[in-house]
Amino acid sequence: MTFELHRIEYHIANLRTRFPFKYGIASLEVVPHLFVRVELTASGDRAFGTAADSLAPKWFTKVAERPFQEEIEEIIEVITRAGDRALERSGAGSPASDFYSFWRALYEAGRAENLPPLLTSFGSSMIERAVIDALCRVWNTPFAELVRSDRLGIPTDVADPSRLPAPRRSVIARHTVGLGDPLTPADITEPVDDGLPHSLDQCIAAYGLSHFKLKLCGTVERDVDRMSTIAGLLDGRDFAFTLDGNEQYREVAAFREMWASLAESADLSRLCFVEQPFHRDVALSDETGRELRAWAGRPPMIIDESDGELESAAQALARGYIGTSHKNCKGVIKGLINACAFAARSEPTVMSGEDLVNVGPVALLQDLAVAATLGVEHVERNGHHYFRGLGQFPDALQAQVMRHHDDLYERGRIDVPTVAIRDGRVSVGSLIDAPFGCNFVPELAGLVPLADWRYEMLV
């Protein structure tokens, strides 16, 4: 199934959070949201495909002293280089023989740059997603059906999608409790009067939340206090949670000591897993693996930031972890390969769904479409909380979302489309039935062409 790329365009929307989102070493208040638009021909027909994502600093490369501007400009450069390579390899007169070969060559070319693997994977993933979207449209086939066909050219010894469960039509929203997020109105120091819930107890009441992601600060007393407060807010209702270690530990012994103290003071019976407690520099080392495997009764742990290479998930399982996360920013096919490999194993594994302030009108929809296709039960969702719906996007884009995806979005809570979370769940049926998450070609008029964008526009 050959295809030929004709052009790639880039546009940006500048977004501001409702209130700061503190994750790891960063506190996010403003962020550029990049749209990638490809045009290609396949099977004699021409189609457009779109991908989008926030260019969040301090995750792809966690270097505290680097300025945000330097990191964001580097992310943009990596993405546009991936686009240039895609056009060189599959442009006019040299069509790609199949999607998998195209994607693998794009991935390997990025890998050869010797940049942090999460960064280069993000670059190739933006082009990957846009091309998938276009192919779904030109073949009039939803993504969940496309991955189960042979049209993408993925060898079955690489990924066998027949092992995957049926796509989900709703998923549980796992609500992130950021390090600076207020738990009750008494904790709010700067009120946000925009019609949406702010404190955690308000979010629980508004959305019927039952699953949570708690970011560990590393101080046992504070972590235990926050966990106890959250349990009290749930008033005896059934709930579950994950803990995010944010790469705080470089030694297993130090984490074991902290975990022993935490286990003595907190109720961990509802814990699903601990996400990435160890710094990416040591998380997959042989020494860390030996110490984890020797730790009887260790908590269930998955990797996230360490999952930068195609081999990372398998290495993690061999070293004592139980799984990894899926994020579209790490690669759609990469997530598919991991999910199929996990499904083939006899022992329990975890493919979690995580995100990084993921918002519509494209990124959220495509990420949910992949997570639902892979069978992920609960997915971390940030954007509905840290951004005021789709209010910062052009009216035409807002109207397209509401016209095509009124199961995922609603109007009524406020005057712009917001994610509809009911009884702690989000409906994704329209995303599964769409070509690739979005049942429309996004209208990009009103966004800033990348050539005209400057970092100073953010502030």
Secondary structure as the mmCIF struct_conf table of DSSP 4:
data_model
#
loop_
_struct_conf.conf_type_id
_struct_conf.id
_struct_conf.beg_label_comp_id
_struct_conf.beg_label_asym_id
_struct_conf.beg_label_seq_id
_struct_conf.end_label_comp_id
_struct_conf.end_label_asym_id
_struct_conf.end_label_seq_id
STRN STRN1 PHE A 3 TYR A 23
TURN_TY1_P TURN_TY1_P1 GLY A 24 ILE A 25
STRN STRN2 ALA A 26 ALA A 42
TURN_TY1_P TURN_TY1_P2 SER A 43 GLY A 44
STRN STRN3 ASP A 45 SER A 54
TURN_TY1_P TURN_TY1_P3 PRO A 57 TRP A 59
BEND BEND1 PHE A 60 THR A 61
TURN_TY1_P TURN_TY1_P4 ALA A 64 GLU A 65
BEND BEND2 ARG A 66 ARG A 66
HELX_RH_AL_P HELX_RH_AL_P1 PHE A 68 SER A 90
BEND BEND3 GLY A 91 GLY A 91
TURN_TY1_P TURN_TY1_P5 ALA A 92 GLY A 93
STRN STRN4 ALA A 96 ALA A 96
BEND BEND4 SER A 97 SER A 97
HELX_RH_AL_P HELX_RH_AL_P2 PHE A 99 ARG A 111
TURN_TY1_P TURN_TY1_P6 ALA A 112 GLU A 113
BEND BEND5 LEU A 115 LEU A 115
HELX_RH_AL_P HELX_RH_AL_P3 PRO A 117 VAL A 138
TURN_TY1_P TURN_TY1_P7 TRP A 139 ASN A 140
HELX_RH_AL_P HELX_RH_AL_P4 PHE A 143 LEU A 146
TURN_TY1_P TURN_TY1_P8 VAL A 147 ARG A 148
BEND BEND6 SER A 149 ASP A 150
TURN_TY1_P TURN_TY1_P9 ARG A 151 LEU A 152
TURN_TY1_P TURN_TY1_P10 THR A 156 VAL A 158
HELX_RH_3T_P HELX_RH_3T_P1 PRO A 161 ARG A 163
BEND BEND7 LEU A 164 LEU A 164
HELX_LH_PP_P HELX_LH_PP_P1 PRO A 165 ARG A 168
BEND BEND8 ARG A 169 ARG A 169
STRN STRN5 SER A 170 VAL A 177
TURN_TY1_P TURN_TY1_P11 LEU A 179 GLY A 180
BEND BEND9 LEU A 183 THR A 184
HELX_RH_3T_P HELX_RH_3T_P2 PRO A 185 ASP A 187
BEND BEND10 THR A 189 GLU A 190
BEND BEND11 ASP A 194 LEU A 196
BEND BEND12 SER A 199 SER A 199
HELX_RH_AL_P HELX_RH_AL_P5 LEU A 200 TYR A 207
STRN STRN6 HIS A 211 LYS A 215
BEND BEND13 GLY A 218 GLY A 218
HELX_RH_AL_P HELX_RH_AL_P6 VAL A 220 LEU A 233
TURN_TY1_P TURN_TY1_P12 LEU A 234 GLY A 236
STRN STRN7 ALA A 240 ASP A 244
TURN_TY1_P TURN_TY1_P13 ASN A 246 GLU A 247
STRN STRN8 TYR A 249 TYR A 249
BEND BEND14 ARG A 250 ARG A 250
HELX_RH_AL_P HELX_RH_AL_P7 VAL A 252 SER A 265
BEND BEND15 ALA A 266 ALA A 266
TURN_TY1_P TURN_TY1_P14 SER A 269 ARG A 270
STRN STRN9 LEU A 271 GLU A 275
STRN STRN10 PHE A 278 PHE A 278
TURN_TY1_P TURN_TY1_P15 ARG A 280 LEU A 284
BEND BEND16 SER A 285 SER A 285
HELX_RH_AL_P HELX_RH_AL_P8 ASP A 286 ARG A 293
TURN_TY1_P TURN_TY1_P16 ALA A 294 ALA A 294
TURN_TY1_P TURN_TY1_P17 ALA A 296 GLY A 297
HELX_LH_PP_P HELX_LH_PP_P2 ARG A 298 PRO A 300
STRN STRN11 MET A 301 ILE A 303
BEND BEND17 ASP A 304 ASP A 304
TURN_TY1_P TURN_TY1_P18 GLU A 305 SER A 306
BEND BEND18 GLU A 309 GLU A 309
TURN_TY1_P TURN_TY1_P19 LEU A 310 GLU A 311
HELX_RH_AL_P HELX_RH_AL_P9 SER A 312 ALA A 318
TURN_TY1_P TURN_TY1_P20 ARG A 319 GLY A 320
STRN STRN12 GLY A 323 HIS A 326
HELX_RH_3T_P HELX_RH_3T_P3 ASN A 328 LYS A 330
HELX_RH_AL_P HELX_RH_AL_P10 VAL A 332 ALA A 343
TURN_TY1_P TURN_TY1_P21 ALA A 344 ALA A 344
BEND BEND19 SER A 346 GLU A 347
STRN STRN13 VAL A 350 GLY A 353
BEND BEND20 LEU A 356 VAL A 357
TURN_TY1_P TURN_TY1_P22 GLY A 360 VAL A 362
HELX_RH_AL_P HELX_RH_AL_P11 ALA A 363 LEU A 374
TURN_TY1_P TURN_TY1_P23 GLY A 375 GLY A 375
BEND BEND21 GLU A 377 GLU A 377
STRN STRN14 HIS A 378 ARG A 381
HELX_RH_AL_P HELX_RH_AL_P12 GLY A 383 TYR A 386
BEND BEND22 PHE A 387 PHE A 387
TURN_TY1_P TURN_TY1_P24 GLY A 389 GLN A 392
BEND BEND23 PHE A 393 PHE A 393
HELX_RH_AL_P HELX_RH_AL_P13 ASP A 395 HIS A 404
TURN_TY1_P TURN_TY1_P25 ASP A 406 LEU A 408
STRN STRN15 TYR A 409 GLU A 410
BEND BEND24 ARG A 411 VAL A 416
STRN STRN16 THR A 418 VAL A 419
STRN STRN17 ARG A 422 ARG A 422
TURN_TY1_P TURN_TY1_P26 ASP A 423 GLY A 424
STRN STRN18 ARG A 425 SER A 427
HELX_RH_AL_P HELX_RH_AL_P14 GLY A 429 ASP A 433
BEND BEND25 ALA A 434 GLY A 437
BEND BEND26 ASN A 439 PHE A 440
TURN_TY1_P TURN_TY1_P27 ALA A 445 GLY A 446
BEND BEND27 LEU A 447 LEU A 447
STRN STRN19 VAL A 448 PRO A 449
HELX_RH_3T_P HELX_RH_3T_P4 LEU A 450 ASP A 452
HELX_RH_3T_P HELX_RH_3T_P5 TYR A 455 LEU A 458
#
